[in-house]
Amino acid sequence: MISKAIVVTEGEVAKEIVLPSYFEGTRTGIKSIKIRYVIPQNTSVSASDFYAILFPYPIQGGQVFLNGKPIYALEHSDDKRLFNWYRPITINLPLSQWRADGDNVVEFHQVGHLRVWPLLPLFFGTVSQLREVHDVLFYVSQTLASIINLFCAVGGFFLLALGLKTGEKKYAYPGVAALFWVSLFTIAFLPVIEASDWFVWRLSLYFLTGNVILFSSLFLIHIFRIDVSRRAMLCMAGLCQLGWFGFLLSPGRMEYALDVYWTASVVLIYVTFIFKAFFSKTHVHRLAMLMFLIYLLISAVFAIHDFLLQAGIVILRDVGGDAVLSVIANAVYLSDFSLPAFLFTAGFFLFKEFSDNRRRLTALIAENTKIRESIISDIHDGVGARLNVLLLGVEMGNFKSEDLLSDIRQCVEELRFVLTPEEVKVSYLMNLILNFCHEFKEKLAFKNIEFYFLINYKEDSKISPRVALVVYWITLECLSNVIKHAVSSCSRVSYVLNIDAHSVSLLVEDDGPGIRGWRDANQSVMLADARVGLGLKSLINRAKSVGGSVWIASGPKTGTVVSASFETAVSPT
């Protein structure tokens, strides 16, 4: 590898430089540069081998000379067409022009349209020796880049289509960013550009660069739920569009400033949202954050590398004797290789969020289904039992028409409860209890019995529909028992229901004859007939099913007191 060269640029004197190096130009235009490499006299060659020279990345077209005689010509740029060469060139050396008794001079006349030229070492050796170097450089600059662009374009289209289908911006943003990214590197490395299209070409590069940063930042904002004001969003979007807009207005005179300063500014936007992502309140799985850190590390290294390359700064020279690494470090844009890391990380974040949401939704559906089935089962039992009693009473002729209508109306209301939306079930039941108390008050008034009731319920109470349904059943059971068993000797009935943020308490009291056969200590009816007290047993069991408790005190002269309480307003699942 030859690491020194004499460079003659347009309008400047010859100077010897150590490679790799950069020649800093001004505004993009047709420039010429001559690079002279000297192969020392002591370099041995064999007539039985084939020798060649390898130009790692001849950025522009030109001619190659050996000892003053042309041996190879690349298509070079002129006023009509611009050639960008981003692939290695291996040129066989004719030994007939080789000087065995002196230095051999290799010259490369280059015509370029870029702002800077990376001047790289010249590889000299046999064709078999250079083949491996050529394959590595060609694979990195052409094959690998093409494969990456193909797969990332497919991934970008998939995410964009998914975002449009679902209406979720968090899917569309990384898809758009990937497509802009692929377009950016595809356009940047076009081998041939018509001179008349140069301005549009450069304008497109600035437009794509700004929007890659914009949509990548928008993805971070949405996936980490970062709070950004509308004004800040507009400023960010405006700065990302400033590149192509400034280039359009210059026209072209701001190229260097845009390449260095504007590019650094928009990258700083992305870095800012990266820091905000780490301090966001969104809970992110540790594995996802680890992947995010790896992606950031890869992107940071590649972005710094490309920024230095764009600014015309030599990054590495011969590192540990590895000339190929030195060439790649100073000629290949590596940001294209960070795109798979971005897409993979974005895809993992989206898949993890989708998986978590699906798991939470499945659990919620299962919980709601369990509660709904339990409520339906309870209503079936309650309504079914009441209908059986109604049927028996009608057959025996023991029901008055108004009592029959009242019970049927209660059955219908309970059945409607099943179809009531989840968020209004509690309020629905509270209204049923309130209406029942008003109707109950009117019934007792005909018997000259006083009925006092107090219902303390707030809309923001955390009572669950299951608990509210049990409270409703206890209310019906207790007040219905008054009508059935105590109306003949009762003069006063009171009902108090209190529901606060964390508890529910219910108290029903009357001064009637008490429950026949009831033992307070055992909380059960001590009679031989097993059918007696079934309603009270059901009442106690229903309260226990939602974590509540019931205490009943009754006696011949003390009346009956039923007290129900629930330590928590949320029923267990």
C-alpha positions in Angstrom: 0.0 0.0 0.0 1.3 3.4 -1.0 0.4 6.0 1.6 2.1 9.1 0.2 1.3 11.1 -2.9 2.0 14.4 -4.6 -1.2 16.3 -5.3 -1.7 19.1 -7.8 -5.0 20.8 -7.7 -6.6 23.4 -10.0 -5.0 26.7 -9.2 -2.6 25.4 -6.6 1.0 24.3 -6.5 2.1 20.7 -6.0 2.5 19.4 -2.5 3.3 16.0 -0.9 0.6 14.6 1.5 0.2 11.6 3.7 -2.9 9.5 2.8 -5.7 9.3 3.5 -6.4 13.0 3.2 -9.0 15.4 1.9 -8.8 18.2 -0.6 -11.1 20.9 0.4 -12.9 22.6 -2.5 -15.4 25.4 -2.6 -18.9 25.3 -4.1 -19.7 22.2 -6.1 -18.4 22.5 -9.6 -16.1 21.0 -12.2 -12.6 20.8 -10.6 -9.5 18.9 -11.6 -6.9 17.2 -9.4 -3.8 15.2 -10.2 -2.5 12.6 -7.8 0.9 11.1 -8.3 2.0 7.9 -6.5 5.5 6.7 -6.6 6.2 2.9 -6.5 9.8 2.7 -5.1 12.6 1.2 -7.2 13.2 -1.6 -4.7 9.7 -3.0 -5.3 10.3 -6.5 -6.8 8.2 -7.9 -9.5 8.2 -11.3 -11.2 7.6 -11.9 -14.9 5.5 -15.0 -14.0 2.9 -13.0 -12.1 0.2 -10.5 -13.1 0.4 -7.2 -11.2 -2.3 -4.6 -10.7 -3.1 -1.4 -8.8 -6.3 -0.9 -6.8 -7.9 2.5 -6.4 -10.2 1.9 -3.4 -12.8 4.5 -4.3 -12.1 6.7 -7.3 -14.8 9.2 -6.5 -14.8 10.8 -9.9 -14.0 9.8 -13.4 -10.5 10.3 -14.9 -7.4 8.7 -16.5 -4.7 6.5 -15.0 -1.1 6.8 -16.3 1.9 4.6 -15.7 5.2 6.4 -16.2 3.4 9.0 -18.3 1.5 6.6 -20.6 -2.2 6.1 -20.2 -3.2 2.6 -19.1 -6.9 3.1 -18.1 -9.7 5.6 -18.5 -12.8 6.1 -16.4 -15.7 8.0 -17.8 -15.0 11.5 -16.5 -17.4 14.3 -15.8 -17.9 17.2 -18.2 -20.3 20.1 -18.6 -23.1 17.7 -19.4 -22.8 14.6 -17.2 -21.4 14.1 -13.7 -20.0 10.7 -12.7 -19.8 9.5 -9.1 -17.7 6.4 -8.5 -18.3 4.7 -5.2 -16.7 1.4 -6.0 -13.2 0.1 -6.1 -11.3 -0.1 -9.4 -8.6 -2.7 -10.1 -6.3 -2.0 -13.1 -3.9 -4.5 -14.5 -0.3 -3.1 -15.0 1.5 -3.9 -18.3 5.0 -5.0 -17.3 6.2 -3.8 -20.7 5.9 -0.3 -19.3 7.4 -1.2 -16.0 10.8 0.3 -15.1 13.0 -2.2 -13.4 15.8 0.3 -12.8 14.0 3.1 -11.3 10.9 4.4 -9.6 7.5 3.8 -11.2 5.1 6.7 -11.2 1.3 6.2 -11.2 -0.8 9.2 -11.9 -4.6 9.6 -11.6 -6.1 12.6 -13.3 -9.5 13.2 -11.6 -12.3 15.5 -12.6 -14.8 16.1 -9.8 -18.0 17.9 -8.9 -18.1 17.3 -5.2 -17.1 19.8 -2.5 -14.3 17.6 -1.2 -12.2 14.7 -2.5 -11.1 11.9 -0.2 -7.6 11.0 -1.4 -6.9 7.4 -0.4 -3.9 5.1 -0.5 -3.0 3.1 -3.6 -2.8 -0.7 -3.3 -0.2 -2.4 -5.4 0.5 -6.1 -5.7 -0.4 -9.2 -7.7 -3.9 -9.7 -8.9 -4.5 -12.6 -6.5 -3.3 -10.4 -3.6 -5.6 -7.5 -4.5 -8.6 -9.7 -5.2 -9.4 -10.1 -1.5 -9.1 -6.4 -0.8 -11.2 -5.6 -3.9 -13.9 -8.0 -2.9 -14.1 -6.6 0.7 -14.4 -3.0 -0.5 -16.9 -3.9 -3.3 -19.0 -5.9 -0.9 -19.1 -3.0 1.7 -19.7 -0.3 -0.9 -22.1 -2.0 -3.3 -23.5 -5.5 -2.4 -24.1 -5.0 1.3 -25.5 -1.5 0.8 -27.9 -2.7 -1.9 -29.1 -5.6 0.3 -29.7 -3.3 3.2 -31.6 -0.8 1.1 -33.8 -3.6 -0.3 -34.8 -5.1 3.0 -35.2 -1.8 4.7 -37.4 -0.5 1.9 -39.7 -3.6 2.3 -39.8 -3.0 6.1 -40.5 0.7 5.6 -43.4 -0.1 3.2 -44.8 -2.6 5.6 -44.8 -0.3 8.6 -46.2 2.5 6.5 -49.0 0.3 5.3 -49.7 -0.9 8.8 -49.9 2.7 10.0 -52.3 3.6 7.3 -54.4 0.5 7.9 -54.7 1.0 11.7 -54.6 4.8 11.8 -51.7 4.6 14.2 -49.0 7.2 13.6 -46.5 5.4 15.6 -46.4 2.7 12.9 -46.3 5.1 10.0 -43.5 7.3 11.3 -40.7 4.7 11.3 -41.9 3.4 8.0 -41.7 6.9 6.4 -38.3 7.5 8.0 -37.0 4.2 6.6 -38.3 5.0 3.1 -36.7 8.5 3.2 -33.5 7.0 4.5 -33.3 4.4 1.6 -34.1 7.1 -0.9 -31.4 9.4 0.5 -28.6 6.9 0.1 -29.9 5.6 -3.2 -30.0 9.2 -4.7 -26.7 10.2 -3.0 -24.8 7.3 -4.7 -26.3 7.6 -8.2 -23.4 6.7 -10.6 -24.4 9.2 -13.3 -26.1 12.6 -12.9 -27.0 14.9 -15.7 -25.4 18.3 -15.1 -28.7 20.0 -15.6 -30.2 17.9 -12.8 -27.4 18.7 -10.3 -29.3 21.4 -8.5 -32.5 19.2 -8.1 -30.2 16.3 -7.0 -28.7 18.3 -4.2 -32.0 19.8 -3.3 -33.5 16.3 -2.9 -30.6 15.2 -0.6 -31.3 18.1 1.8 -35.1 17.4 1.7 -34.6 13.7 2.5 -32.0 14.4 5.2 -34.3 16.8 7.1 -37.3 14.5 6.8 -35.4 11.5 8.0 -34.6 13.4 11.2 -38.2 14.8 11.4 -40.0 11.4 11.2 -37.4 9.6 13.4 -38.0 12.3 16.1 -41.8 12.0 15.7 -41.5 8.2 16.3 -39.6 8.8 19.5 -42.2 11.4 20.6 -45.1 9.0 20.1 -43.6 5.7 21.3 -42.3 7.3 24.5 -45.2 9.7 24.8 -43.0 12.7 25.1 -44.8 16.0 25.9 -44.0 18.5 23.1 -45.9 21.8 22.7 -47.4 22.7 19.4 -44.9 25.6 19.0 -42.0 23.3 19.6 -43.3 20.9 17.0 -43.6 23.6 14.4 -40.1 24.9 15.2 -38.7 21.4 14.8 -40.5 20.8 11.6 -39.4 24.2 10.3 -35.7 23.6 11.1 -35.8 20.2 9.4 -37.1 21.8 6.2 -34.6 24.7 6.4 -31.9 22.7 4.5 -33.6 22.3 1.2 -35.4 25.7 1.6 -32.1 27.5 2.2 -30.4 25.7 -0.6 -33.3 26.6 -2.9 -33.0 30.3 -2.0 -29.2 30.6 -2.1 -29.2 29.0 -4.8 -26.4 26.5 -4.0 -24.1 29.1 -2.3 -25.0 27.8 1.2 -23.9 24.2 0.4 -20.9 24.1 2.7 -22.8 25.8 5.6 -25.7 23.5 5.2 -23.6 20.4 5.1 -21.8 21.2 8.3 -23.9 23.5 10.5 -27.5 22.7 9.4 -26.8 18.9 9.5 -25.4 19.2 13.0 -28.4 21.2 14.1 -31.0 18.7 12.9 -29.0 15.8 14.3 -29.0 17.7 17.6 -32.9 17.7 17.5 -32.9 13.9 17.3 -30.3 13.7 20.1 -32.5 15.9 22.3 -35.5 13.6 21.9 -33.3 10.7 22.7 -32.5 12.2 26.0 -36.2 13.1 26.6 -37.0 9.4 25.8 -34.8 8.2 28.7 -36.6 10.6 31.1 -40.1 10.0 29.9 -42.8 8.6 32.2 -43.6 5.7 29.9 -42.7 2.3 31.3 -40.5 0.5 28.8 -39.3 -3.1 29.2 -35.6 -3.4 30.2 -34.8 -5.5 27.1 -36.4 -2.9 24.9 -34.3 -0.2 26.5 -31.1 -2.3 26.2 -31.8 -2.6 22.5 -32.5 1.1 22.2 -29.1 1.8 23.9 -27.4 -0.5 21.4 -29.1 1.2 18.5 -28.1 4.6 19.9 -24.5 3.5 20.3 -24.3 2.2 16.7 -26.1 5.3 15.3 -23.9 7.7 17.3 -20.6 6.1 16.0 -21.9 6.1 12.4 -23.3 9.6 12.6 -20.1 11.1 14.0 -18.2 9.2 11.4 -20.3 10.5 8.5 -20.4 14.1 9.9 -16.6 14.1 10.0 -16.5 12.7 6.5 -18.9 15.3 5.2 -16.9 18.0 6.9 -13.7 16.8 5.1 -11.9 15.6 8.2 -9.5 12.6 8.1 -10.9 10.0 10.5 -8.3 7.2 10.6 -5.0 6.5 9.0 -3.4 3.2 8.8 -4.9 1.5 11.9 -2.8 -1.4 13.2 -1.5 -2.0 9.7 -5.1 -2.6 8.4 -5.1 -0.5 5.2 -8.6 -1.7 4.3 -10.1 -0.4 7.5 -8.4 2.9 7.0 -9.9 3.2 3.5 -13.4 2.2 4.6 -13.2 4.7 7.5 -12.5 7.6 5.1 -14.6 6.8 2.1 -17.7 4.9 3.0 -20.8 6.5 4.6 -21.8 4.2 7.4 -25.1 5.7 8.4 -26.8 3.5 5.8 -25.7 0.5 8.0 -27.5 1.9 11.0 -30.9 1.8 9.3 -31.4 -1.9 10.0 -30.7 -1.2 13.6 -33.2 1.6 13.6 -35.9 -0.5 11.9 -35.2 -3.5 14.1 -35.4 -1.4 17.3 -38.5 0.4 16.1 -40.1 -2.9 15.2 -39.3 -4.4 18.6 -40.8 -1.4 20.4 -43.9 -1.6 18.4 -44.2 -5.4 18.7 -43.6 -5.1 22.5 -46.3 -2.5 22.8 -48.7 -4.5 20.7 -48.0 -7.6 22.7 -48.5 -5.8 26.1 -51.7 -4.2 24.9 -53.0 -7.5 23.6 -52.2 -9.2 26.9 -53.9 -6.4 28.9 -56.9 -6.5 26.6 -57.2 -10.3 26.9 -57.0 -10.1 30.6 -59.6 -7.3 30.7 -61.9 -9.2 28.4 -61.5 -12.3 30.5 -62.2 -10.4 33.7 -65.2 -8.6 32.2 -66.5 -11.9 30.8 -66.1 -13.5 34.2 -67.9 -10.7 35.9 -70.6 -10.6 33.2 -71.2 -14.3 33.4 -71.4 -14.1 37.2 -73.9 -11.3 37.0 -76.0 -13.1 34.4 -75.9 -16.2 36.6 -77.0 -14.3 39.7 -79.7 -12.5 37.8 -80.9 -15.7 36.3 -81.1 -17.2 39.8 -82.8 -14.1 41.3 -85.3 -13.5 38.4 -85.9 -17.2 38.0 -86.8 -17.6 41.6 -89.0 -14.6 41.6 -90.9 -15.8 38.5 -91.4 -19.2 40.2 -92.9 -17.5 43.2 -95.1 -15.3 41.0 -96.3 -18.3 39.1 -97.1 -20.2 42.3 -98.9 -17.1 43.7 -100.9 -16.6 40.6 -101.9 -20.3 40.5 -103.0 -20.1 44.1 -104.7 -16.7 43.7 -102.7 -15.1 46.5 -101.4 -12.1 44.5 -103.0 -8.8 44.1 -102.7 -7.2 40.6 -100.6 -4.3 41.8 -98.2 -6.6 43.7 -97.9 -8.8 40.6 -97.2 -5.8 38.4 -94.5 -4.5 40.8 -92.7 -7.8 40.9 -92.8 -8.2 37.1 -91.5 -4.7 36.7 -88.6 -5.5 39.0 -87.8 -8.6 36.9 -87.7 -6.6 33.7 -85.5 -4.0 35.3 -83.0 -6.6 36.4 -82.9 -8.1 32.9 -82.3 -4.7 31.4 -79.3 -4.3 33.8 -77.4 -7.0 31.8 -77.6 -4.8 28.6 -76.7 -1.6 30.4 -73.2 -0.3 29.5 -70.5 -1.1 32.0 -69.8 2.4 33.0 -73.4 3.2 34.0 -74.4 -0.1 35.6 -73.8 1.2 39.2 -75.9 4.4 38.6 -78.6 2.2 37.0 -78.9 0.0 40.1 -78.8 3.0 42.5 -81.8 4.5 40.6 -83.6 1.1 40.9 -83.0 1.1 44.7 -84.2 4.7 45.0 -87.3 4.0 43.0 -88.0 0.9 45.0 -87.7 2.8 48.2 -90.2 5.4 47.0 -92.7 2.7 46.0 -92.1 0.9 49.3 -92.8 4.1 51.2 -96.2 4.4 49.4 -97.1 0.8 50.1 -96.3 1.1 53.8 -98.2 4.4 54.0 -101.5 2.5 53.3 -100.7 0.3 56.4 -99.9 3.4 58.5 -96.3 2.3 58.8 -93.6 4.9 58.8 -90.7 4.3 56.4 -87.5 6.3 56.7 -84.7 5.9 54.1 -81.4 7.6 53.4 -79.2 6.8 50.4 -75.7 8.4 50.4 -74.1 7.7 47.0 -71.5 9.7 45.0 -70.9 9.3 41.3 -67.2 9.0 41.8 -67.5 6.1 44.3 -65.4 3.0 43.3 -68.1 0.5 43.9 -68.2 -2.3 41.3 -71.3 -3.4 39.4 -71.1 -6.8 41.1 -71.2 -5.3 44.6 -73.9 -2.8 43.5 -76.0 -5.8 42.3 -75.6 -7.6 45.6 -76.6 -4.4 47.5 -79.7 -4.2 45.3 -80.7 -7.8 46.1 -80.2 -7.4 49.8 -82.4 -4.3 49.7 -85.2 -6.2 47.9 -84.9 -9.2 50.2 -84.9 -7.2 53.4 -87.8 -4.9 52.5 -89.8 -7.6 50.9 -89.5 -9.6 54.1 -91.0 -6.7 56.0 -94.1 -6.9 53.7 -94.3 -10.7 54.0 -93.7 -11.1 57.7 -93.9 -7.9 59.7 -96.5 -5.6 58.2 -99.2 -6.8 60.7 -97.4 -5.6 63.8 -94.8 -3.2 62.5 -95.0 0.6 63.0 -91.6 1.8 61.8 -89.0 0.7 59.1 -85.7 2.5 58.4 -83.3 2.0 55.6 -79.8 3.5 55.3 -77.3 2.9 52.5 -73.9 4.6 52.5 -71.4 4.3 49.7 -68.1 6.2 49.9 -64.9 5.9 48.0 -63.7 2.7 49.8 -66.6 1.0 51.5 -70.3 0.1 51.4 -72.6 -0.2 54.4 -76.3 -1.1 54.5 -78.7 -1.0 57.5 -82.3 -2.2 57.4 -84.3 -2.0 60.7 -87.9 -2.6 61.7 -89.8 -3.0 65.0 -91.9 -6.0 63.9 -92.2 -9.5 65.5 -88.7 -10.6 64.5 -87.7 -13.7 62.6 -89.3 -16.9 63.9 -86.7 -19.3 65.1 -83.7 -17.0 64.6 -80.6 -17.4 66.8 -78.3 -14.3 66.7 -75.3 -16.3 68.0 -75.5 -18.9 65.2 -76.8 -16.5 62.6 -79.3 -19.1 61.4 -82.9 -20.2 61.7 -83.2 -23.0 64.2 -86.4 -24.7 62.8 -87.0 -28.2 61.6 -88.4 -27.0 58.3 -85.4 -26.7 56.0 -87.3 -24.4 53.6 -87.6 -21.7 56.2 -84.9 -19.0 56.0 -83.8 -19.8 52.4 -83.9 -16.1 51.5 -81.7 -15.1 54.4 -79.2 -17.9 53.6 -79.1 -16.7 50.0 -78.6 -13.1 51.2 -75.6 -14.0 53.4 -74.0 -16.1 50.7 -74.4 -13.4 48.1 -72.7 -10.9 50.3 -69.8 -13.3 51.0 -69.3 -13.9 47.3 -68.1 -10.3 46.8 -66.1 -10.1 50.0 -68.8 -8.6 52.2 -70.4 -9.7 55.5 -74.0 -9.7 56.9 -75.0 -9.6 60.6 -78.7 -10.1 61.6 -80.1 -9.4 65.0 -83.7 -10.4 65.6 -86.1 -11.0 68.5 -89.8 -11.1 69.4 -89.8 -7.8 71.1 -86.7 -6.1 69.5 -87.6 -6.4 65.9 -85.1 -7.1 63.2 -81.8 -5.4 62.2 -79.9 -6.4 59.1 -76.5 -4.9 58.7 -74.3 -5.5 55.6 -70.8 -4.2 55.0 -68.1 -4.5 52.5 -64.5 -3.7 53.3 -63.7 -2.8 49.7 -66.0 -1.5 47.0 -64.4 -3.6 44.3 -65.4 -7.2 44.1 -62.7 -9.9 43.8 -62.1 -11.5 40.5 
